[in-house]
Structures are given as C-alpha cells and as structure tokens.
C-alpha cells in the first residue's frame, strides 16, 4: 500500500508488518482519516497546527 502524506504529498515509509512511520489524524466533525508523514509531524508540533495545514 503506497500511502502519501496529505500535507506534502511524499510517500510515507512503512515499518514491519505494514505499520506507517507517521501518524493518522481525524478532524473532529469528520470520519475521514488524514495520513501525516514523520517529517511533517516533526515540523508541525501540535494537532491544531496539523489540522490548519489540511
């Protein structure tokens, strides 16, 4: 599965057993999942900053 970051568009690296090296964020009023790569997660420290970029 080639998952891409919803902020920068880069491919997210996978660890063993298909786990993503990054995070998954959901907006409070939505059930859609947004995938965030490890690099973007380091730049944007809080969940609020991440949600603003989406």
N, C-alpha and C positions, 0 to 999 in steps of 0.2 A: 504494500500500500504506500503510495507516494503522497504523503500529506505535505501541504505547503502552508507556510505561515500566512495568516490573514492580514498581517501588518506589512511585512517586507516582501512576501512572495517567494522567499527561499525555501528549499526543501528542508524539512525537519528530519534530523538524524534519528535513527531508531536504535534502541538498545536491544539486549537479548529479549527473546520472546515477543518481539513486536511492540514493546513499550516505546513511547515517544520521549525524546530528550527535550523537554519543554513543558508547557502547561496547557490546560484546556480551560477556557473561561466562558461563562454564560452570562448574558445580560439579564438583569432582574425580571424584566417583563417578557422574556422570550425563552423558548426551549432550545433554540439553535446553539450549537457549540462552536466556539472560535478557537482555533489552534494557534498558539504563540510559540515561536522558536526560542531557544535558550538565549541567543544574543539579544533579541528584543526584550526578553524578560529581564536581562541584566540592565538594559538602558532605562526601561520603564519600571520603577521600583514598586509602585502601588497598583492595586486593581483599578482604581479610579483613572490613573494615567493611561492604563491599557485600554479601558473602555472608551476614553476620549479619542484614541487613535483609530479605533474601529469605526 
